[in-house]
Amino acid sequence: MACWMNLGQTMKVNAKKFPDTIALRDRERRFTFPEVNRRVNRLSHSLLSLGLNHGDKVAVLMENSIEIIEVYLATAKTGLIIVPINFRLNTEEVTYITDNSDAKAFIVHDMFSAITDQIKPDLKNIKPDRYVVVGEPADGYKPYEEFIGMSPESEPDALVRPEDTWLLIYTSGTTGKPKGVVRSHESHIAYYLINAADFGFAEHDICMNVMPLCHINSVFFTFIFLYIGGSAYIHPAQSFKGEEILEIIEREKITFISLVPTHYNIILNASEEAGKHDVRSIRKLLCSSAPVRKTTKKAIMEFFPGVELYEAYGSTEAGIVTILKPEDQLRKLGSIGYESLGTDFVKILDEAGNEVGVDEIGELFSRGPMLFDEYYKMPEKTAASFRGEWFSAGDMARRDADGFYQMVDRKDNMIITGGENVHPSEIEEIIGSHRDIFDVAIIGLPDEKWGERVVAVVIPKENAQIDDKTVINSCKEKLAGYKCPKQVIFIKADEMPRTPTGKILHRKLRESVDG
């Protein structure tokens, strides 16, 4: 009978297979596979000593760190379920997720303990002795190192099946209340094996993680390397400076990073001194989680000569659905590639559920072994996102004659002006390519005449001289008149609402500029 080992179980094996390999590293620490496995075993026993049982949830409000990796691994070993919470959320949002998930224990970094201190009286399911703090000790919390130090290094005695839930991760809530995405161990195992093959990862690879480990992108890509016997460098998610990232690449000999377009723009706009770092160790780069403009993609390939650049489309629910591989980057600019290994044929459907023709726009549906199980406590939402076995994250796309897909936009971002459908990404591509513009978002605002008017919210580059007329004129030669912005709003970079991975929150942006 086949036996799929989850990530926690695999760490036991890798501790024997790779006794001298550095599994986890940060700026100050290095842990081999055996050292990580022993610490994780201690944490596993300590969590079970709280009276937690198979299937109980453990909420975490933590910065990227070796400790949060240990919590992921310990829950995998014990059959507990981890609930990672975005540390950028406010107290009301953290309370909602903690209660909605039915979490029975809470692990928090000291820098965020003020949030948990404030919401403790309101949380429904967590006993007072089930709070743990990483970092400086605090009243009402068990200090993390003491907490794990009291337990043995032996493997925990727990039966964890492939179909068991490992992760309850909440979406960013771009269109309302966040939804709890229920993901099994086997869906993650499928992800590791499929993407190790698709990307060609190997034991000698070193991944650098910079995106928050409360986001599925980091959870997927960081743990691939631990699964196959590679190494992961953990970088704080609240710190992203172009020159610092390049210095770490050079020092640690990083071979792979997954970044979003905003990260790449920061690197590309770093000082000239930053460009002097030796980044030849990088073998592969991924750009995902948000659409990447053609000009940005070309600039990445010039900055990292010889690198294999990948672009991927996926979601928290579906994993990676399509991949654009290095050999297709220039001949298929603007594409998100074709189906990843193990993903069934992607369907592009119209509102009636019929497949659309070549180059026609419809809603993208997929199915495959990386798919999630359900939305937690939301059977209606779960049912609404499926057509039979086929799932949609609400994204609009088209397929060309060669079978390559192009993302058009999120269904919820579409603007209807004068009865015409306008997809913001098409306009963002044109405006964003202007040499004086750092980033742009296109939104629709209420308009008495047209229903909605097209509005460009622009972040100029530092010291750039640009006005609304220049922005509008950049569109007129390439777009139909109804697609051109009727209004331009200039803002600073920190005023643009984003998800933890840099994806622009169009709904919140509309609320902020229309308020």
N, C-alpha and C positions, 0 to 999 in steps of 0.2 A: 504493500500500500504506500502510495506517495506521501511524503511528509514535507510540507513547506515550512521552513523555519522563518519565523518573523525576525525583525531586526534585533530584538533583545536576545533571542536564542542564538542568532548568528554571531553576536559579540562573544559568546562563550567559545564558539568554534574559532573565530578569528584571533582570540587571545592565544590559542594554541598554534594556529597556522602562521601568525605574524608576530612573534614574541618581541621583536625589536623595532617594529614599525611604529612611528608616531601616529597615533590615531587622531588625537585632538591637540590643537595648539592655539595659543593666542599670543599677544605681545610679550607676555611674561612667563607662560607655562607651556610645558610639553608633557603629554601623557601617552604612553604606549598602549596598545590594545589590552595587554594584561592589566595595566594600571587602571584603565577606564573600566574594564569589566569588574574589577574588585570594588571600585567605588560605587558602581551601579548596583552591584549585589547588596552592598551595605544600605544604600538608599532604598532598594526594594524591600528588604526586611523592615526597615524603619517605617516605611509607608504602611505596610501590613500590620505593624505593631500598633498603629492608630485605631485599629478595628475596621479598616477598610476591607471590602470584599470584592470579589471578581465583578467587574462591570461598574464599580463606583467611579465617580469622576473626580479628577484632581485639577483644579483651576490653577493657572500660572499667570502671573503678571510680572514679566521679567524682560530685562534687556538681553540682547544676544550675549551668550556666555557659555563656557564649558558646562556650567551647572544646569542650564536649561536643556542642554543636550542630554545630560545625565537623567533628568526627569523624564524626557521622552523615552529613553532606553529602559528606565526602571518600570514605567507603566507598561511597556511592551513585554517585559519579563513576567509581570505579575497578573496581567489580565485587567489592570485598571485602565481607565480612559483619560487621556490628557485633554484639557480644555485650555488652549493657549489664548490669552486675551491681549488685544492690541493695547500697548502701554500709552498710546496717544488718545485713548478714549477718556471721556469725562466720568465722574462718579456715577451718574445716572446710567450711562451705557454699561459700565463695568458691573454695576448691580444687576442690570437686566440679564446680561449674559451669564453671570454666576448663578442667579436664581433659575433662569430658564434651563440651564444645563443640568440642574440638580447636583451641582458640585458639593462634595462632602469634605474636601480639604483644600487648602489654599497655600501656594508657595509664591512668595513675593520677593523682589529685589528691594533692598533697603531704600533705594531712591524713589520707590513707588509706595512705600508703606503708609505714607500720609493718606493715600487714597483708600487703602483697606482699613486704616484706622477710622476713617470717616464713615465707611459703609458697613462695618462689622455689625452694628446693632440692627441693621435692616436685612441682613442676609438670613435666609430661612433654614438652610440645611447644614451649616458648618458649625460644629461644636467648638468651644473656645480653645481646646487643646489641639486643634488641628490646623493651626497657622504656623508656617515656617518662614523664616526670613534668611535670605542670602546677603551676606555683607555684615554690616554693623549690627550687633545684637539690639533688640528692642523689646520693651515690655509687651507681654501678650503673644510673643512669638518664640518658637523653638529655633535657636541658631542652627543654620544648615549644617555646618561642619560638626557640631556636637551631635546633631540629630543623626547623621549618618555614621559618626564615629562609634556610637554605642552598639552597632549591629555587626554580625559576622560577615565574612567575605564569601561564604558558601552560596551556591546557586539557590534561589528561592524555589520552594516546592509549589509550583503553580501550573495548572493545565490551561494553556492558551491555544485556542484553535484558530486556524487561518481566517475563518469567517467571523471571528469575534471583532467587535469594534475596538479600535485603538485610538482614534482621533475624532473629537467633536470640535470642529473648527468653524468659526462664524465668519460669514462673508462680510465684506466691508460696508454693506448697507448702502450701496449707491442709489438704490431705489426705494428706501424705506428701512424698516427694522431689520437688523441683521438676521440671517437664517443660519441655524446650526446644521452644518454639513456632516453627516455621519459617514465615516470612512473606516473600512475594515483593514485588518493586517494584510489580507491577500491582495487587496487593491494596491497597496504600497509595494508588496513584493513584485507584483506584475510591473509596476512602474520602474523599480530598480533594474530588473532584468531587461525589460524592453528598451529603456533609455541608455543603459550601459552599452547595449548592442547598437542602437541607433546613432549614438554619439561617438562610439568607439572608446569609452573610458577604460582605463586599465589600473592595475594595482599601484603603479608608480605615480599616479596622478595626485595632485594636491589641489583641492578646491578651496577657494576663498569665499566665505559667506559674508555678505554685507547687508542683505535684506532681512527684515525682522523675522525671527523664528516663530512669529504668530501668523505668518503668511505661508500659504501652501507652496509657493515657489521655493522658499528656503527649506521647508520641510522635505520637499522632494529631492532637491539637488544636493543638500548637505549630506543626507543619509545614504544616497547612492554610494558615496565613496567609502563610508564606514561598512556598508554591506559587502562591497567587492574587495575590501582590504586596502583601500587608499587612505588619504589623510584629508582632514578638514581644518582650515584656519578660520577661527571665529572672530569676526570684527564687530564692534558695537554698531548697532543700527542707527543710533543717534549721531554718529560721526561719519560723515562722508566728505572728505576733502580730496580733490583730484591728486595733488602731489603726494599726500599721505598714502593713498591707495597704490600709486605707482612705486613708492618706496617699499611698501610691503611686498608687492609683486617681485621686485628685484631681490629683496632680502630673503624671502621665503621660497623663492623659485616656484611661484604659483603657476599651475598649468591650465586652470579653468576658472572662469567666473561667469555667473549669471547676473546680468544687470538690466535695468530698464533704460529707456532712452534718456531720461533725465540724468541718470548717473553718467552715461556716456557723454552727454553735453557738458557736464561739469568737468570731466577729464579732458575733453577736447578744448575747453576754454581755460584750462589751468595755465600757469605761468610758463614761460619758455624754459625755465630751469627744470620744471617737471618733465619736460620732454627728453631730458638727458638721462633719465633712468633706463637701465637695461631691462627691458620687458620681454626679451626673447624666450623666456621660459614658457610664456603663454602659448599653449597649443590650440586651444579652442575657446571661443567666446559665444555666449548666448545673449540674444536680445529678446525679451519677452515681457509679458504682463501689461504691455501697452503698445499701441501701434508705433512703429519706427519709421521715420521719414526717410525718403531716398537719400537726401543730402547727408543726413546723419550716418546712414549705413556706409556710404562711400567714404566719409571722413574716418570712421572707425577702421575700415580696411586699410586706409593710408597710414593711420597712426600706429597700428599693430601689423606691420608688414609680414606676410607669410602666415598669418593666423587663419584658422578655419572658423569662419563666422557662421553661426546658425541663428535662425529666427524660428520661434515656435508660437503656436496658438494653443491655448487650453483654458482650463478653468479649475476652480477649487473642486467642483463636482466631477469633472470628466478627466482630470489629468491632462496630459499633452495629447492633443487631437491631431495636429498637423505640424510638420517640420519643413522648413526651407533650408536645404543643405548647402554647404559652401560652394559646390560646383554650379549651383543655380542662382547664386546671389545677384550676379550682374545681368544674366539673361532674363531673370524673373523679378526685377525690382518691383516692389510693391506687393509681392505675393507672400502668403504665409505658408507656402509649400503644399505638400500632399500628405496623405494619411501616415501617421507614425505606425511602426510595427505593432501588430495586434489590434489595431483600431479597424473596426468594420467600415465599410464604405460610408463616407460622409454624405448625408442627404441635404440638399438645399430645397426647402419647401415654401410654397406660397401660403397665403392665409387659409386656403381651403384644404391644405395638406397634400397638394400635388407637387411633384418634383418640377422645378423650373428648368428651362433650357440653358444651353451654353451662354455664358456672359449675362444671364438674367439674375436679378437680385432676389434673394429669398432668405429665410431664416435657416441657420445652420444647425443640423441635428447630427449626433454621432452616438455610437455605442462601442463598448470594448471592455477589457478586463480591468482597466484603471478606474472605472465608473464608481461613484459613491452609492450608498445604499438608500438614503432618504434624507429629507429635511426633518430635523428633530422636532417632534410634536406638531408638525405642519403637514398632515396628509393631503390637504387641499393644494398646498404649494407644490408638494412632490408630484401629485397627479397632473397639475397644470404644466409642469416642465417637461413632461414626457408625452410622446406619441407612441404608444406601445412600449417597446424596449428602447426607443430612441430618445435621447435627452438633448435639450437646448438650453444654453445659458442666456438666450435672448439676443444673440449676435446676428447681424445681417451680413451676408457674404455672396460672392459669385464664384463660379468655376469656369476656367477657360477651356479651350479645346484640347489642351494638353493634360488636363486633369489637375491643374494647379488652382489653389483657392486664393481669393483676395478678400480680406476683411473690408467691409464697407463701413459699418458702424454698429453701435449698440442700438437695438430696436427702440429703447427708451430715450435715446438721444436725438432721434430723428425730429427734424423741424418741419412743420407744415405751414408754408407761407403762400397765401393766395391760392390754396388748393394744390400746390406743388410740394412734393417730398424733397427735402434737402438733407443730405448726410454730412454732418460736420467734418468728418475726417477728410473728405475731398477738399474742403476749403482750407482746413488746417495744414494740409500737405503743401499747398501753394504759399500761404502766408508764412508758414514756418521755415520755408527755404530762403526767405529774405535775409541778407547778410547782417542786418541790424536787429533781428528779432531772435530772442533766446527761446521763447515758447509762446504758444497761442492756444486758446480754446474757443470753439465756436458754439454759441448757445442761441436758443430762441427765446425772445421776450414778448410778452403780450403786445399786440398792436391792433388798434381799432379798425384800421383799413384792411390789413393783410391777415389778421388772426395772430400770426407771429411774425416778428421781424428778425432777420439774421444779424447777430451781434458778435463782433470779434473782441475777445478779451486778450490783450497782448502784454507780454513781458518783454520790454526792450533789453538789448544787451547793454552792459555798463557803458556809460558815456555816449551811447548812440543818439543820433539826432533823427527822429522819425515822428511823423504826424499821422493823423487819421486819413488824410487824403492819400498819402503814400501807400498805406495799407490797403485801402479800397481799390486804388488804381492797379495794385499788383494782381488783383483778381479779375479785373474787367476784361483783360485780353484773353483770359483762359477759361472763363466761366460764363454761363448764362447770367443775364442780369438779375434774375430772381435769387440766384445763389450768392451774389456779392453782398458783403456786409452793408447794412444801412447805418450801422453805428459801430464805433471803435472805442473801447475802454482800455486805458493803460493802467496796469497795476504793477506792484513789486512782486518779486519771486515768492516771498513768504506769505503773500496774500492769496495765492492760488491754492484752493483746497484740494488735497490729494489723499489717496490711500497710502498705507505704509510703503508700498512699492513704487510710489510716484505717479500712479494713474490719476488723472484729473477727475474730480468728482463734479460732473456737469450739473447734477441736481443741486448740490450745495452752492455751486458757483452762481447758478440762476437765482437762488434764494438771496445770496449776499448782494448781488448787483441790482436786483429788482426790489430789495427791501427798502 
